[in-house]
Amino acid sequence: MYAVFPSFSQAARSTAGPAIALAASLLAGTASAQGFDFENVTRLARESANQPYRAVSDKLPADLAKLNYDQVRDIRWRPDRAVWRADKLPFEAMFFHLGLYQTAPVLINEVTPEGTRHISYSRADFDYGKNQVKPQNWGDLGFAGFRLHNHLNSPEYKDELVVFQGASYFRALGKGQQYGLSARGLAIDTVGGSGEEFPRFTEFWLVKPQAQSPKVTVYALMDSPRATGAYQFDITPGPQTTTTVRSRVFVRATAGKPIATLGIAPLTSMFFFGENQPRKEDFRPEVHDSDGLMVATGEGEWLWRPLQNPKQPVVTSFATKNPKGFGLMQRDRQWSSYEDVEARYERRPSAWVRPLHDWGAGRVELVQLSTPDETHDNIVAYWVPAQMPPPGEPLEFAYELSWQGDAQQRPPSAWATQSRRGMGYTKLSAEALRQQTQYVVDFDGPALKALSPDAAVKAVVTSDANGKVLENLVYRNAATDQWRMTVRVQRLKADQPVELRAFLQHDNHAVSETWTHIILPE
């Protein structure tokens, strides 16, 4: 499905707030007596869903509110005061200070065998640098979020492992990786509604790990004008760090406008330009945190949709039942593809979502926005269930989110390694060149490696009604030991998109994933 929508917000807005008094009363009666777990957070979310939404105050103290970007960055957590450092545990927690863009406080608690305690803001935990402020007058200010550290890359130093900050955003790293795309707890009306609503995590509970624990657990309470949610995150560091997510989402009884699009397991990334959409004025060949959306459908098909930076918002979706997985992937891991000594895009992780139970019918939706530069996220992908729950009834999802590097999820047969757009030498007229588009796509994988160099491999290429496939060829590239497909398409109406699908076939059997691309309207 293809659709074009009017512009909508690309940045998270802090529009929700916690039922702080309710949370405090429930915790006081249950946490220390019988331990704190996912069911406690579920009860908080359910109770909140039955009450009118109340936004938390985001008014900062006057002297803090005056600080600019660099001044806020000068406020730093003191590493020697990290939670669990004195206990020499495998994980440590440090917190972010409020200021500038992060103005809505979150509550943070620690869960131990002895009970649950609220972690209060203390000016002694922060180094304020050169800032002339008076934190002693601020009271229990709260925090903007937190980060967890672990011996991810070295036994000598605890690196950042995962960050929770802003709305329901979080992101994690595997060994040797560098921050790139982000995940979210929930997306509401990214498209299809009267404007996007950004739920936010309003309270966290950090479970104190055991001395030799390979993972750390975080509970979170989510709130927004039209939904609440309970979340559990089990985070296991490694070459491929995994975040196992359990969520229960409640539609608020007093929501008012119905939710048009509920996005489960949303991923947010950036695509500025790449091999399929080069930018001649930039010396770098490619700039992106992710280069494609991969979907493993419940019917057994693997799909690859290269990302683009469109002139206007574009939404496409892939309907399926009980998907096996989806993700925004950074397949290209070569430094020479980016040539950026600072950004190091080849180190950005891919994020692969693997459902841990049957998700039923729905669709994977991909939203691509226009971005003028690489500082703005413009790509969103999520799962949309076919049916919404009634108010008060939970919608439960569990999935494993893997932050993958060089070793990442691939289709079992073969996959596209690059998708290049453009013509080589041609005798086509200028008018024909305006009407025609050519793609050169390379494939690699075990199903192709098993074939002889002279095997009869063909491309099965189809187009929608606005496109006419003029030519498609497949041949083995001896330089790379991969197989190359070239596809030339004529667009019939310039102001309409063209949907393309192609896969490689041998002896009437598919031997690659389905490469599915969209030629955007002019």
Secondary structure, DSSP 8 states (H G I E B T S, - for coil): -EEE------S--------HHHHHHHHHHHHHHH---HHHHHHHHHHHHTS----------HHHHT--HHHHHT-EE-GGG-BTTTTT-SEEEEEE--BTTB-S-BEEEEEETTEEEE----GGGEE-TT----GGGS-S--BSEEEEEEEEEETTEEEEEEEEESTTEEEE--TT-----EEESEEE-SSSSSS-B--EEEEEEEE---TT-S-EEEEEEEE-SSEEEEEEEEEE-STTEEEEEEEEEEE-TT--S--S-EEEEEEEE-EEEBTTB--TT-SSS-EES--EEEEE-TTS-EEEEE----SS-EEEEEEEES--EEEEE-----GGGT--TTT-GGG--EEEEEESS---EEEEEEEE---SSTTS--EEEEEEESS---TTS-EEEEEEEEEESSS----SS-EEEEEEE---S----HHHHHHEEEEEEEEESHHHHTS-TT--EEEEEEE-TTEEEEEEEEEEETTTTEEEEEEEEEES-TTS-EEEEEEEEETTEE-S-EEEEEE---
